């Protein structure tokens, strides 16, 4: 027991003798622990945010795509437009899927078409999507100004565009 007390007394004496070294050591330990805690917190926060974004996109969604690359001979704009309109899942395919999967919460068709936009010397690639009003609920989309597609737009065949 006296050995333990003597060791503690000697340790305290050395701490007082080398005060700057002791303070710097304690500061290093404190900053090291704080850095580890901060890194773990940032990692956990990023993980939660990523999972939340995946959930917002619809982690429970099933995406069915029908994609066929165009032939090299189909370079003309008219041929490309006819290719886009005739290939892929059709409205009747969508109706069959809707009937076959009656227990699904929602089935939403989406047609994506990419194109290059030119204005003078400026060039950019654009992506346009054709869909139904139900996509807003399925993909958790929010409109900052104006409105999203309405069921009447689809029924009337209205020319409606949502930018974003």
Order of alpha helices (4+ residues) and beta strands (2+ residues): alpha-alpha-alpha-alpha-beta-beta-alpha-alpha
